[in-house]
Amino acid sequence: MSKRALLAQSINIHHFLDHDRTLRLSQRSARDRAIGRELEGGKAALSDTDKVLAWWRSMQSTPSDKSQPDSGERVISVRRWLNILLLAGGILLGAGAGSLALTFDGSYPVNLLAFLGVMVGLPGVLLILTLVSMVWRTSRFGVAGKSPVSRAPHSMLQLNSWLLGLWERLSGGVWQSGYGQSNARGRFAYWQVVSFAQLFSVGFFIGALMMLALLVVATDLAFGWSTTLELQASAVHAWFAAIALPWVNVWREAVPDLALVEVSRFYRLEGDMLEARAARLGEWWPFVFMTLLVWGLLPRLLMLAWCRWRLNAATEVLLREHSEVTALLDRMSTPALALGEDVHTEVPVSEPGKEAVKLNNFDQARVVVWNEALALSGAQLALGSVLSDAELQARIQQLAPRAERVLVMVKAWEPPTLEVLDVLHLLRRQVGAGCSILITPVGLPEQDFQPAGDDVQVWSAAVAKLADPHSYVAQAEPGLITVERHHG
C-alpha cells in the first residue's frame, strides 16, 4: 500500500470511528471482537497498524458500515494540488531570480561571488537551519528546555499544526477528531510542511537552471568576480576548486583554472574590457551550472527524499496514535465491555452488609475507583481527593508497572478537575506508555449507573487534552455494573 493511500485510509478510519461512537458499545465490542478473532486465526502475527487496516477492509466489505469514501481522497487531492502549485511557484521564482541575477548589459560581467552567494549560499544557510531544527527538536534540550531557544522547535510544531489545520479546512472537512493524539498530529504536520518547503526549493533550482541554460544559448553571458576585500586570485581559485571537487573527474570544463580566475577579476573603474579578455569570461557557465546543480538542486532532492520517508513514518503514527484507535484495538483483543458473555469480575468487600459490584465482562483490567464513584471500600485501588500527594503516589505504585489495561471509574456528575487529570498522569507514568487507560463516568445507582446529559462528552473533551493516545472515555452501558448485597 502506498503511503498516500495510507493517509487517505487514516482519515477515513478516524472519521468512521468518530461517527461509530453513536453505536452502542456492546454492539461495537461484539462486532470488533469477531473481526479480531478472525485475524488471530491467521498464521502471521500482525502489527497494530496492520490490524486496524485489516479491520477497515472488513468494515468496507459490509455495505451498512461504509463510511464516506471521499473524505481521505479529498485531502489527498488538496495535497496533490498544493504540491503542483508549490513546485510551479518555485520554478517561476527560481527563473525570475536567475534572470535578475544574470542580468548582463555588456558593461560589467555577472559577479560570481554575488550570484553564488544569493542563489546557493543563502538557500544553503536555510537548509542548514532546517537540519539544525530537526536535530534540536529530537534532543533533550529541545524537548525539555524552558528557554526561548529550547522552546523554538515546540513553537514550530504548533505553527505547523496550524498550517495543517489550514490544509484541513482547504480540503473541505475535518479529518482530525477531538481525541488524544499525543504529538502524532504535530509530527505529521512538521514533516509535511518541511516536505512542502523542500519541494518548493527543488522547483526554485530547476527554474534557475532552466533560466541559466536559456541565457547561455540565447545571449553571450560573461562572468567575473569582484570584491572590496584584499583577496588574491590564488585564494579565490582554491575556493572555486573546492566547490568543483564533486565533478572534477566528470566534467573538466566545469572546473576553473587559475588563469581563468586571474583574468576574470574586474574593477568598476577600469573601463571597457578587452575583447580577448571578455571572450574568456564566457567559459564560466559550466562551473555555474554544476554549482547550481550539485550544491543547490541535489541537496534539496536528497532532503525531499528524507522528508518524504519521515512523512511516511509519521503517517503511520498518525493512524495508530489515536485514542479511538486504541479503543478499537482493545475491543478487537479482549471481550472487555462486551455484554452478553459469561465472564465477570467481582470486586471483593471486606465487611458483610456492604454492596458488592460486578463489572461484567471486564476480567482483564485493573480497576481504579476515584472519589468513591461506586461507594465501595473494597475496590482494587481506591483513590480520592482527600489523599495527600504522597498517599496518592504510594497507592498508585501498587499497580503493576506494565499492566495491560486500567479501568478508572469516576463520578459522571463531577467535573474533570485538574486533580483527577494529574492522577491520570501518575497512572500513565506507573503503568507505562503502552497500557490502555479506560475512563468510565459512572452515574447514580437509581439511574443504573448511567451518566446523564453530556457528562460523557465533558469527560471526553477533558481527557483529550491530555494528548494521550492510549487513554479514552467509554460510557458504562446498562448491565455493565450490577450491585448485590452481602449479608453477614
Secondary structure in CASP SS format (residue, H / E / C, confidence):
PFRMAT SS
TARGET T0000
AUTHOR 0000-0000-0000
METHOD secondary structure of the structure
MODEL  1
M C 1.00
S C 1.00
K H 1.00
R H 1.00
A H 1.00
L H 1.00
L H 1.00
A H 1.00
Q H 1.00
S H 1.00
I H 1.00
N H 1.00
I H 1.00
H H 1.00
H H 1.00
F H 1.00
L H 1.00
D H 1.00
H H 1.00
D H 1.00
R C 1.00
T C 1.00
L C 1.00
R C 1.00
L H 1.00
S H 1.00
Q H 1.00
R H 1.00
S H 1.00
A H 1.00
R H 1.00
D H 1.00
R H 1.00
A H 1.00
I H 1.00
G H 1.00
R H 1.00
E H 1.00
L H 1.00
E H 1.00
G C 1.00
G C 1.00
K C 1.00
A C 1.00
A C 1.00
L C 1.00
S C 1.00
D H 1.00
T H 1.00
D H 1.00
K H 1.00
V H 1.00
L H 1.00
A H 1.00
W H 1.00
W H 1.00
R H 1.00
S H 1.00
M H 1.00
Q H 1.00
S C 1.00
T C 1.00
P H 1.00
S H 1.00
D H 1.00
K C 1.00
S C 1.00
Q C 1.00
P C 1.00
D H 1.00
S H 1.00
G H 1.00
E H 1.00
R H 1.00
V H 1.00
I H 1.00
S H 1.00
V H 1.00
R H 1.00
R H 1.00
W H 1.00
L H 1.00
N H 1.00
I H 1.00
L H 1.00
L H 1.00
L H 1.00
A H 1.00
G H 1.00
G H 1.00
I H 1.00
L H 1.00
L H 1.00
G H 1.00
A H 1.00
G H 1.00
A H 1.00
G H 1.00
S H 1.00
L H 1.00
A H 1.00
L C 1.00
T C 1.00
F C 1.00
D C 1.00
G C 1.00
S C 1.00
Y C 1.00
P C 1.00
V E 1.00
N E 1.00
L H 1.00
L H 1.00
A H 1.00
F H 1.00
L H 1.00
G H 1.00
V H 1.00
M H 1.00
V H 1.00
G H 1.00
L H 1.00
P H 1.00
G H 1.00
V H 1.00
L H 1.00
L H 1.00
I H 1.00
L H 1.00
T H 1.00
L H 1.00
V H 1.00
S H 1.00
M H 1.00
V H 1.00
W H 1.00
R H 1.00
T H 1.00
S C 1.00
R H 1.00
F H 1.00
G H 1.00
V H 1.00
A H 1.00
G C 1.00
K C 1.00
S C 1.00
P C 1.00
V C 1.00
S C 1.00
R C 1.00
A H 1.00
P H 1.00
H H 1.00
S H 1.00
M H 1.00
L H 1.00
Q H 1.00
L H 1.00
N H 1.00
S H 1.00
W H 1.00
L H 1.00
L H 1.00
G H 1.00
L H 1.00
W H 1.00
E H 1.00
R H 1.00
L H 1.00
S C 1.00
G C 1.00
G C 1.00
V C 1.00
W C 1.00
Q C 1.00
S C 1.00
G C 1.00
Y C 1.00
G C 1.00
Q C 1.00
S C 1.00
N C 1.00
A H 1.00
R H 1.00
G H 1.00
R H 1.00
F H 1.00
A H 1.00
Y H 1.00
W H 1.00
Q H 1.00
V H 1.00
V H 1.00
S H 1.00
F H 1.00
A H 1.00
Q H 1.00
L H 1.00
F H 1.00
S H 1.00
V H 1.00
G H 1.00
F H 1.00
F H 1.00
I H 1.00
G H 1.00
A H 1.00
L H 1.00
M H 1.00
M H 1.00
L H 1.00
A H 1.00
L H 1.00
L H 1.00
V H 1.00
V H 1.00
A H 1.00
T C 1.00
D C 1.00
L C 1.00
A C 1.00
F E 1.00
G E 1.00
W E 1.00
S C 1.00
T C 1.00
T C 1.00
L C 1.00
E C 1.00
L C 1.00
Q C 1.00
A H 1.00
S H 1.00
A H 1.00
V H 1.00
H H 1.00
A H 1.00
W H 1.00
F H 1.00
A H 1.00
A H 1.00
I H 1.00
A C 1.00
L H 1.00
P H 1.00
W H 1.00
V C 1.00
N C 1.00
V C 1.00
W C 1.00
R H 1.00
E H 1.00
A H 1.00
V C 1.00
P C 1.00
D C 1.00
L H 1.00
A H 1.00
L H 1.00
V H 1.00
E H 1.00
V H 1.00
S H 1.00
R E 1.00
F C 1.00
Y C 1.00
R C 1.00
L C 1.00
E C 1.00
G C 1.00
D C 1.00
M C 1.00
L C 1.00
E H 1.00
A H 1.00
R H 1.00
A H 1.00
A H 1.00
R H 1.00
L H 1.00
G H 1.00
E H 1.00
W H 1.00
W H 1.00
P H 1.00
F H 1.00
V H 1.00
F H 1.00
M H 1.00
T H 1.00
L H 1.00
L H 1.00
V H 1.00
W H 1.00
G H 1.00
L H 1.00
L H 1.00
P H 1.00
R H 1.00
L H 1.00
L H 1.00
M H 1.00
L H 1.00
A H 1.00
W H 1.00
C H 1.00
R H 1.00
W H 1.00
R H 1.00
L H 1.00
N H 1.00
A H 1.00
A H 1.00
T H 1.00
E H 1.00
V H 1.00
L H 1.00
L H 1.00
R H 1.00
E C 1.00
H C 1.00
S H 1.00
E H 1.00
V H 1.00
T H 1.00
A H 1.00
L H 1.00
L H 1.00
D H 1.00
R H 1.00
M H 1.00
S H 1.00
T C 1.00
P C 1.00
A C 1.00
L C 1.00
A C 1.00
L C 1.00
G C 1.00
E C 1.00
D C 1.00
V C 1.00
H E 1.00
T E 1.00
E E 1.00
V E 1.00
P C 1.00
V C 1.00
S C 1.00
E C 1.00
P C 1.00
G C 1.00
K C 1.00
E E 1.00
A E 1.00
V E 1.00
K E 1.00
L E 1.00
N E 1.00
N C 1.00
F C 1.00
D C 1.00
Q C 1.00
A C 1.00
R E 1.00
V E 1.00
V E 1.00
V E 1.00
W E 1.00
N C 1.00
E C 1.00
A C 1.00
L C 1.00
A C 1.00
L C 1.00
S C 1.00
G C 1.00
A C 1.00
Q C 1.00
L E 1.00
A E 1.00
L E 1.00
G C 1.00
S C 1.00
V C 1.00
L C 1.00
S C 1.00
D H 1.00
A H 1.00
E H 1.00
L H 1.00
Q H 1.00
A H 1.00
R H 1.00
I H 1.00
Q C 1.00
Q C 1.00
L C 1.00
A C 1.00
P C 1.00
R C 1.00
A C 1.00
E C 1.00
R E 1.00
V E 1.00
L E 1.00
V E 1.00
M E 1.00
V E 1.00
K E 1.00
A C 1.00
W C 1.00
E C 1.00
P C 1.00
P C 1.00
T C 1.00
L H 1.00
E H 1.00
V H 1.00
L H 1.00
D H 1.00
V H 1.00
L H 1.00
H H 1.00
L H 1.00
L H 1.00
R H 1.00
R H 1.00
Q H 1.00
V H 1.00
G C 1.00
A C 1.00
G C 1.00
C C 1.00
S E 1.00
I E 1.00
L E 1.00
I E 1.00
T E 1.00
P E 1.00
V E 1.00
G C 1.00
L C 1.00
P H 1.00
E H 1.00
Q H 1.00
D C 1.00
F C 1.00
Q C 1.00
P C 1.00
A C 1.00
G C 1.00
D C 1.00
D H 1.00
V H 1.00
Q H 1.00
V H 1.00
W H 1.00
S H 1.00
A H 1.00
A H 1.00
V H 1.00
A H 1.00
K C 1.00
L C 1.00
A C 1.00
D C 1.00
P C 1.00
H C 1.00
S E 1.00
Y E 1.00
V E 1.00
A C 1.00
Q C 1.00
A C 1.00
E C 1.00
P C 1.00
G C 1.00
L C 1.00
I E 1.00
T E 1.00
V E 1.00
E E 1.00
R E 1.00
H C 1.00
H C 1.00
G C 1.00
END
